[in-house]
Amino acid sequence: RKLAAAQEDDDVETLGSRFRLRQRDAGEAQVEECECPGPRLNATLVPHPMTKHELVIFGGEVWDGRTVKMFNDLFIYRVDKDIWREVLCSYGPAPRSAHQAVVDKHFMYIFGGEFTSPSQNTSLHFRDLWRFCFKTMRWKEISVKGGPTARSGHRMAFCRRNLVIFGGFHGASVEAEVLYFNDLWVLKDVDGEAEWTAASYAPSDDVPAPRSGCVLGAFQDDVFMYGGYCGGVPVSLETVAHGRGTTGAGGGPRSHGACFADLWSFNLPSMQWRKLRA
């Protein structure tokens, strides 16, 4: 439920290996009434796909003043009765934050995110796709060839029975360069022979700039994307996007960044972007 909460080890690969070893015994999930979850950020909150009065929280992280703790706990909140329940699973996704979660039918899907070392010096980014079934109360990892690279800060939505992922970033340490993405991926037939398809960009195409932290929503055949942030972009793009500065790697010199105010739509049948507002 928490990965290495009491450990001094700061090697994210070692911590991840220890977690995978603990995953071998996938017993029955237990649901217990509990108190409200503790402080956290970068978790996900989605409506329960099978009930009218419940919300579902997964994962996140918290800084206690000394170290970072990462979570992979799963909570269900009954809104009309103000009751919290925790789903205790011995098998499921590794602890993470800045992932994404969406619901469809009786499932919740999560993709990506990052595990940060207790000291915040290094991060392990994920590219795994998991599905939680609310009928069986079990996690299942969905293995699909290809697909998005490891990332966090991306956005995800369901559109016409398709899982759509856009953008995000990857940065392995405080000293490493942070890479921002503007790729868009569609997972078709997620309940059956799931297959990833990437949107193709020609050099002359007008497409959104790389970014993370945008908002993504689906309506009919289109996915709409607004805003977001990208660090280290050219000054000209910063000016257009009403940019602001961000701290450079390792707390070094200030680097240019952009906070966007543009609105785009992506049409699934044509797999094409269209700018609606600059």
C-alpha positions as CSV (number, residue, x, y, z in Angstrom):
1,R,0.0,0.0,0.0
2,K,2.9,2.4,0.6
3,L,6.3,1.7,-1.0
4,A,9.2,1.9,1.4
5,A,7.5,4.4,3.6
6,A,9.9,3.6,6.4
7,Q,13.0,2.9,4.3
8,E,16.1,5.0,3.9
9,D,17.0,3.6,0.5
10,D,16.8,6.4,-2.2
11,D,17.3,4.2,-5.2
12,V,14.0,4.2,-7.2
13,E,15.0,1.1,-9.2
14,T,15.8,-0.9,-6.0
15,L,12.5,0.2,-4.4
16,G,10.6,-0.7,-7.5
17,S,12.2,-4.2,-7.6
18,R,11.2,-4.8,-4.0
19,F,7.6,-3.8,-4.7
20,R,7.4,-6.2,-7.7
21,L,8.7,-9.1,-5.5
22,R,5.9,-8.3,-3.0
23,Q,3.4,-8.5,-5.9
24,R,3.7,-12.2,-6.5
25,D,1.0,-13.1,-4.0
26,A,-2.2,-11.7,-5.4
27,G,-4.8,-12.6,-2.8
28,E,-8.4,-11.5,-2.4
29,A,-9.1,-7.8,-2.0
30,Q,-10.7,-6.7,1.2
31,V,-12.9,-3.6,1.7
32,E,-12.8,-1.9,5.1
33,E,-14.5,1.2,6.4
34,C,-11.9,3.8,7.3
35,E,-11.1,7.4,8.1
36,C,-10.6,10.0,5.4
37,P,-7.4,9.5,3.5
38,G,-4.4,11.5,4.8
39,P,-2.8,14.5,3.1
40,R,-1.7,14.0,-0.5
41,L,-1.4,15.6,-3.9
42,N,-1.3,14.5,-7.5
43,A,-3.7,11.7,-6.8
44,T,-6.7,10.9,-9.1
45,L,-10.4,11.3,-8.3
46,V,-13.0,9.8,-10.5
47,P,-16.8,8.9,-10.2
48,H,-17.6,5.3,-9.3
49,P,-18.6,3.7,-12.6
50,M,-21.3,1.5,-11.1
51,T,-23.0,3.7,-8.4
52,K,-24.5,7.2,-8.3
53,H,-23.2,8.4,-5.0
54,E,-19.6,7.3,-4.8
55,L,-16.1,8.7,-5.8
56,V,-12.8,6.8,-6.1
57,I,-9.4,8.1,-5.1
58,F,-6.1,6.4,-6.1
59,G,-2.5,7.1,-5.4
60,G,-0.7,10.3,-4.8
61,E,2.2,11.6,-2.7
62,V,2.9,13.7,0.4
63,W,5.9,15.6,1.7
64,D,6.3,15.4,5.5
65,G,9.0,17.9,5.8
66,R,11.8,15.4,5.4
67,T,10.9,12.8,2.8
68,V,8.3,12.1,0.2
69,K,5.9,9.2,0.6
70,M,4.2,7.6,-2.4
71,F,0.9,5.9,-2.3
72,N,-1.0,3.2,-4.3
73,D,-4.0,2.9,-2.0
74,L,-7.5,2.9,-3.3
75,F,-10.4,4.6,-1.5
76,I,-14.1,4.8,-2.2
77,Y,-16.1,7.7,-0.7
78,R,-19.9,7.4,-0.3
79,V,-21.0,11.1,-0.8
80,D,-24.5,10.9,0.6
81,K,-23.5,9.1,3.8
82,D,-20.0,10.6,4.3
83,I,-18.4,7.2,4.6
84,W,-14.9,6.2,3.5
85,R,-13.9,2.7,2.6
86,E,-10.4,1.4,1.6
87,V,-9.9,-1.4,-0.9
88,L,-7.0,-3.4,0.4
89,C,-5.2,-5.2,-2.5
90,S,-2.1,-7.3,-2.4
91,Y,-1.7,-6.9,-6.2
92,G,-1.9,-3.8,-8.2
93,P,0.0,-0.8,-9.6
94,A,3.1,0.5,-8.0
95,P,2.8,3.6,-5.8
96,R,2.7,6.7,-8.0
97,S,1.5,10.3,-8.5
98,A,0.8,12.5,-11.5
99,H,-0.8,9.6,-13.3
100,Q,-4.2,9.7,-14.9
101,A,-7.4,7.7,-14.3
102,V,-10.7,7.4,-16.2
103,V,-13.7,5.1,-15.8
104,D,-15.8,3.2,-18.3
105,K,-18.4,0.5,-17.8
106,H,-17.5,-1.2,-14.5
107,F,-13.7,-0.4,-14.8
108,M,-11.3,2.2,-13.8
109,Y,-8.2,2.6,-16.0
110,I,-4.9,4.3,-14.9
111,F,-1.9,5.0,-17.0
112,G,1.6,6.3,-16.3
113,G,2.7,8.6,-13.5
114,E,5.9,8.6,-11.5
115,F,7.5,7.2,-8.3
116,T,9.7,9.8,-6.6
117,S,12.5,8.8,-4.2
118,P,12.2,9.8,-0.6
119,S,14.7,12.6,-1.0
120,Q,13.1,13.8,-4.3
121,N,16.5,13.5,-6.1
122,T,15.3,10.8,-8.6
123,S,12.1,9.7,-10.2
124,L,10.9,6.6,-12.0
125,H,8.3,7.3,-14.7
126,F,5.8,4.6,-15.7
127,R,4.2,3.6,-19.0
128,D,2.0,0.8,-17.6
129,L,-1.7,0.5,-18.1
130,W,-3.9,-0.9,-15.3
131,R,-7.6,-1.7,-15.0
132,F,-9.5,-2.1,-11.8
133,C,-12.8,-4.1,-12.0
134,F,-15.4,-3.0,-9.5
135,K,-17.3,-6.2,-10.0
136,T,-14.5,-8.5,-8.9
137,M,-12.6,-5.8,-6.9
138,R,-9.3,-6.8,-8.6
139,W,-6.5,-5.1,-10.5
140,K,-5.3,-6.3,-13.9
141,E,-2.3,-5.0,-15.8
142,I,-3.1,-4.7,-19.5
143,S,-0.2,-5.5,-21.7
144,V,-0.3,-3.8,-25.1
145,K,2.6,-3.5,-27.5
146,G,3.9,0.0,-28.3
147,G,2.0,2.9,-26.9
148,P,3.2,6.1,-25.1
149,T,6.6,6.3,-23.5
150,A,7.0,6.6,-19.7
151,R,5.6,9.9,-18.5
152,S,3.7,11.8,-15.9
153,G,1.6,15.0,-16.0
154,H,-0.1,13.7,-19.2
155,R,-3.9,13.8,-19.7
156,M,-6.3,11.0,-20.5
157,A,-10.0,10.7,-21.6
158,F,-12.5,8.2,-23.0
159,C,-14.0,9.1,-26.4
160,R,-16.3,6.8,-28.3
161,R,-15.0,3.7,-26.5
162,N,-11.4,4.7,-27.1
163,L,-8.8,5.6,-24.5
164,V,-7.0,8.8,-25.5
165,I,-3.7,10.0,-24.0
166,F,-2.0,13.4,-24.7
167,G,1.2,15.1,-23.7
168,G,3.1,14.9,-20.3
169,F,6.7,15.1,-19.4
170,H,9.7,12.9,-18.3
171,G,12.5,13.9,-16.0
172,A,14.6,11.3,-14.2
173,S,16.3,13.5,-11.7
174,V,16.6,17.1,-10.5
175,E,19.7,17.6,-12.7
176,A,18.3,15.9,-15.8
177,E,16.7,17.8,-18.7
178,V,12.9,17.6,-18.5
179,L,11.3,16.4,-21.8
180,Y,7.8,17.6,-22.7
181,F,5.6,15.7,-25.1
182,N,2.8,16.6,-27.6
183,D,2.1,13.2,-28.9
184,L,-1.4,11.8,-28.9
185,W,-2.2,8.1,-28.6
186,V,-5.5,6.3,-29.0
187,L,-6.1,2.8,-27.5
188,K,-8.8,1.2,-29.6
189,D,-10.9,-1.8,-28.5
190,V,-9.7,-1.5,-24.9
191,D,-12.0,-4.4,-23.8
192,G,-10.8,-6.7,-26.6
193,E,-7.8,-6.8,-28.9
194,A,-6.4,-3.5,-27.6
195,E,-4.2,-1.7,-30.0
196,W,-2.3,1.6,-29.7
197,T,-2.4,4.1,-32.6
198,A,-0.4,7.3,-32.6
199,A,-1.5,10.5,-34.3
200,S,0.9,11.3,-37.2
201,Y,2.3,14.8,-37.4
202,A,3.8,16.2,-40.6
203,P,6.3,19.1,-40.3
204,S,3.8,21.5,-41.8
205,D,0.9,20.4,-39.5
206,D,-0.5,22.9,-37.0
207,V,-0.5,20.9,-33.8
208,P,-0.3,21.8,-30.1
209,A,3.1,22.5,-28.6
210,P,4.5,20.0,-26.1
211,R,3.1,20.4,-22.6
212,S,1.9,18.9,-19.4
213,G,-0.8,19.8,-16.9
214,C,-3.4,20.7,-19.6
215,V,-7.1,19.7,-19.4
216,L,-8.6,17.1,-21.7
217,G,-12.3,16.3,-22.3
218,A,-14.3,14.4,-24.8
219,F,-17.5,15.4,-26.7
220,Q,-19.0,13.2,-29.4
221,D,-16.2,12.4,-31.9
222,D,-13.7,15.0,-30.6
223,V,-11.3,15.4,-27.7
224,F,-10.8,19.0,-26.5
225,M,-7.5,20.2,-25.0
226,Y,-6.9,23.5,-23.2
227,G,-3.9,25.1,-21.6
228,G,-1.0,23.4,-19.9
229,Y,2.6,24.2,-19.2
230,C,6.0,23.6,-20.9
231,G,9.4,24.5,-19.6
232,G,12.4,25.5,-21.7
233,V,10.5,26.7,-24.7
234,P,11.6,29.4,-27.2
235,V,11.0,33.0,-26.0
236,S,8.7,33.6,-29.1
237,L,6.4,30.7,-28.0
238,E,6.6,32.0,-24.4
239,T,5.4,35.4,-25.5
240,V,2.4,34.0,-27.5
241,A,1.4,31.7,-24.7
242,H,1.7,34.3,-21.9
243,G,4.6,32.4,-20.4
244,R,6.4,32.6,-17.1
245,G,9.8,31.5,-15.8
246,T,10.5,28.3,-14.0
247,T,13.4,27.2,-11.9
248,G,16.1,25.3,-14.0
249,A,17.4,21.9,-13.2
250,G,19.0,21.6,-9.8
251,G,17.8,25.0,-8.8
252,G,20.1,26.7,-11.3
253,P,19.5,29.7,-13.5
254,R,16.0,30.6,-14.5
255,S,14.8,29.1,-17.7
256,H,12.0,30.2,-20.0
257,G,8.7,28.4,-19.7
258,A,5.2,28.8,-21.1
259,C,1.7,28.6,-19.5
260,F,-0.7,28.1,-22.4
261,A,-4.1,29.6,-23.1
262,D,-4.9,27.8,-26.3
263,L,-7.9,25.6,-27.1
264,W,-7.6,22.7,-29.6
265,S,-9.9,19.9,-30.8
266,F,-8.7,16.4,-32.0
267,N,-11.1,14.5,-34.3
268,L,-10.9,10.8,-33.8
269,P,-12.3,9.7,-37.2
270,S,-9.8,11.9,-39.1
271,M,-7.0,11.7,-36.4
272,Q,-6.4,15.5,-37.0
273,W,-5.9,18.5,-34.7
274,R,-7.7,21.8,-35.2
275,K,-6.9,25.0,-33.3
276,L,-10.0,26.7,-32.0
277,R,-8.5,29.6,-30.1
278,A,-4.9,31.0,-29.8
